[in-house]
């Protein structure tokens, strides 16, 4: 037998041996969890799960269970299904309002130790996960995850997955933030801003507009739409500017014996359906428009930073930047004494890449 032949035979034998060591999982003999929600119900932890019910139909099924601790929840869920649950296919994890306010630590500490859990999206809801999931039962099991993916990619929602959560939860000088899902008056599920946490507890919810400003100051992906009121050339209108690219930079300086947060934003925007009274081919109109947009973004971003300070949350990671230049940094001391009194300055530079004209 030649060396090449021996090598090929060895590889085949090794592959067959390793394959035999993996316990088989037949698709219609396991319950694959795609969406799972956690909340509090009195003193119990409650889980709500959506999974494709291949054994009985092509439609997804929703079941709930309650237990005193996270470790018992999966067992309680399995008691309500004819097949064991497989958590490795979870794509979206939802935390309910009550659990978010009381603290996510019991759940986060558990999922962080589970090697079966892969890259998933994490969101919160201002209601209950059970209500949220019940409104999507006619959709595909991946409907909610696709909604979040789209919102993060193109609609102004900051990145939020398990790896980001690990960094924010276990790291110092930064706080967790998750997209918020809500059920509107027409029973439709939609993304509605974000929730900002202090340690493991929900401390603040911000609007869609504020969420996009947070994305501009934190994410590499700047795609989204910023709407502002324009007063120009004797006319008034609400204009939507779509950011398509950009960069941000955050520095901490010392101004008048006080620490100051300096945020610089360089954004490329495209504009569609502008009113006829705006002619961006005219240099004067272009400068007036850019100045108005820059001023609006800077002003609103500074207001948002102030709101974060007032509520004692730091989703930008300002504490992390402060720590880098201060050897004796103490997280407790920083957020108690320094962070609340820091001044803020946001400068925005806009480059218009594409324009359109409408009525």
N, C-alpha and C positions, 0 to 999 in steps of 0.2 A: 504493500500500500504506500503510495507516495505521501509526502508531507502535506500537500494541498488537500488530497482526498481525506487524510486522517483529520485535518483541521475542520473540514466541512462536516464530517460525520460527528465529530466532537461537539460542534456547535448545535447540530440538530438534537443530539442526545441531551445536551444541557438545557436546551429550550423546552424539550418535552418534560424533563425532570422538574424544571421550575414551574411549568404550567400545571403540573400535577400537584404542586404544593399550594396552589391558590384555591380556596373554597369556591365552588361554582355558585353563580347567582343568576338564576333564570328570570328574565324580565317580568314574566307574569306570576312569579312566586315571591316577589318582594314589593314593598310599597316605597316608591321613590319620592321623597319629599322635595318639591321644587320651591315652595313658599312656606315659611314657618314664622309664626308670630308669637310673642311672649308678652304677658301682662300679669297684673296682680288681680286676684279676686278674693277679697277679704284678706285672710292670712295665707292664702295659697297662691302658688305660681300656676298660671294657666297657659297652655300652649294650644295654638290653632294651626292646623296643617292642611295644605292643599296638595293632593297627589293624584296622578293619573291612575284611574281604576281600571287597569287592563283586564283584570279577571272578569269584570261584569259588563263594562261598556268602555267606550272611548272618551266618555266625559270625566272631568276631574271630580274628586270627592273632597269634602271638607269635614274634618272631625276635630274635636276639642277634648282636652283632658286637663286635669288639675292634680298637682302634687305639692308636697311641702318643700321639696328641693329639686334643683335642676336634674340631678342624676336619676330621679325617679320618673321624670316626665316622659322620657322615651318609652319606658316600660309600660306606663299607663296608656300611652297612645297605642302601643302594640296590642294591648288587651282589646282595643276597639277595632282592630283590623285583623283579617284572616291571615295576613302575611306580616313578617317582621319589617319594620321601617329601616330604610337605608338613608342616612343623613348625608352621605357623600355627594348627593346630587342637588343639595340645597343651593339655590341661586339668589334668593332674596330673604333677608331676615328683617322682621318688623317688630319694633318695640312699642307697646301701647303707652298711652299718656300716663296712667297711674304708675306703672312700673318705671317709666322714665323719670318721673318726679321723685319716686322713693329711692331709686338707685339701680343701675344696671349691673353692678359688680358681680352678683351671684351668677348671672348668665354669662357675662363677658369672661369671667375667670374660668368658667366651664368650657366654653367654645374655644378659648385660646389653647386649651390642653388637648383638644380633640384633633388628632392628625388626619381624620377622614374629611374634615371640613376644608374645602378649597377656597378659591377666590370668590367671594360673594359680595353682593351689594347690601348695605345696611341702611335702613330708613326708620323713621318714627312716624307715628300717627297721632293726631289730636283726639282720636276716638279710641276704639278697640281694634286689634288686628282681626278679630272674628268678624266684625261688621265690615271692615275693609275687604277682607277676602271673600265674604259672601256676595259682594257686589260684582265680583269678577268671575263668578262660576261659569258663565256662558262663554268666557274667553279662554284662550289657550293657557296652559299652566305657566308659560313664560311671559304672559302679557305684562305683568307689573314690572318684571325685570327689564323688559324691552322699553317700557315707558321711562324708567330711570336712566337706562343707557342713553336713550335719545335726549333726555333733558340734560344730562351731563355733557354729552357731545356737542349739542347745538343750542341749548336753551337756557344757558346761564346758571346751571347748578354746579357747584364745586364737586370735585372728585370725592367719592365716598365708597370705599370698599374695605375689606378686612385688613389689608396691609396698612392703609391710611389710619384705620382705627387703632391698630397696634401701636403705631408711632405716636398718635395723639394721647392714647390712654396710658401707656407705660412711660412715655417721654416726659421730660420736665419743661416748663415754660411754654406750654401750648394746651389748648382745651379742645375736646371733641366737638364735632358738628356733623349732623346728619340731615339729609333731605326729609321734609315733612310731607306725608300723604294725607289727603282729606277726602271726604265724600261730600260733593256739592249738593245744592238744592234739587238737582235733577238725578240724584243717585249715581253720578259719575265720579269715578276716582280720578284725582288729579294731584299733581305736585304743587304744593303751596308753601314756598319758603323753606326755611331750615330751622332746626332746633339747635341751640348752643348749650353745651353742658359745662358744669363746673365739677371737676372730678368725675363721678359717675352719675350725677344728678342733673336733670334738665333745669336750666336756669333762665333761659330766654328763647323766645321764638322771634324770628325776623321775617319780613315780608319777601315777596318775590323780587321786588326792586332792590331791597337791601341785600338779598342773597346774591344777585348778580354783581353788586359792588364788591362783596366779599370775594367772589370768584376772580374779579379783576385784580384784587390785591394779593391773591394767594396761588392761583393755578397757572400752569403753563398754557393750557387751553383757555383762550379768552372769548370763545364764540358765544354770542348771545345778543339780545336787543336791549338797548338803553333808551327809554322814553323820557322826554323832557319838554317843558313848556318854553317855546321860543317866542320872544317879543322883538320883532325886527322889521325895519322899513314900514313902520306904522301898521303892521299886521301881527296877529297872534295865532299860534297853532301848536298842537302837540306833535312832536316829531319823533320818529323811531330811528335810531342809528344802530346798525348792526356791526358789532365788532367782529373782525375776521382774523385778527392776529394782534400780537402785542407783547410787551414785556413789562415787568414791574420790579421795583427795587425798594427795599425797606432798610432804612438806616436809623440809628439812634444817635443824636447829637446833644450837646449841652448848650442851651440858650438861656441867657439871663439867670444863671444859677439853677435852672430847671432842665430836666431831661425832656427831650422832644422826639417824637416819632415822625420821621420824614418818609413819605411814600411818594415815589415817582412812577407815573403811568405813561407809557408810550403806546398808543393804540392806533391801529389801522381800522378804518370804518368804511362801510359802503352804505349808500343812501338810496332808497327807492321811493317813488311817488312823492317827490317834493312838491309843495305848492308852486304855482306859476310865478308868484312874487319873489321866489328865491332863485337867483341865477348864479350858480357857483362858478360859472365861467368868468363872471365879473370878480376881479380881485378883491374889491371892497366887500361884496357880499360874502365871498369865501372867508375872509378874515373875520367878519362879524359873526358868521355862523360858527366857525371853529372856536372863537373866543367864548361864545355863549355856551357851546357844548362843553368845552374844557372847564369853564367856571362852574357849570352845573354838576359835573361829575366830581370835581374837587370838593365842592361844598357839601354834597350829599355823602361823599366818602368820609369827610371829616366828622360829619354828624353821626355816622355809623360808628366810627372809632370812639367817639364820646359816649355813645350808647353802650358799647362794650365795656368801657371803663366804669360807667355808672352801675352796670350790672355785675361787675367783677369777673367778666369772662374774657378770654384771650384766644380766639380762634386763629388769629394771624401768627401767633407764636412770637410776640414781641418779647416776652420773658426769655425765650430761647436766645434771641439776638442780644439782649442785655447781658445774659449770662456769659456769652462769648468774650466780652470785654471787661468782665468784673470777676476777679479771682475769688473773692469772698461772697459770691452770689448765694443768696438764700431765697428759695421760691416763696416761702411764707412771708419773709420780710419784703420781697419785691412787690407782691400783690397786695400787701397790707399798707405799705407806706409810699412806694415809688410809683407804681402803675396808675393809681387813681389820680395823681397830680401831674402826670405827663401831658405836655402840650402836643398838638397835632398839626401837621402841615402836609397837605396832599397837592402835588403839582401834576397836571395832566397835559400831555402833548398829543394832539390829534393829527393824523394824516388821512385825508380823504382819498380813498383808492378808486371809488366807483360812485357814480351818481345817476339818478333817474329823475324824470319829470312827470308829475301827475297833476290832477285837478283837485 
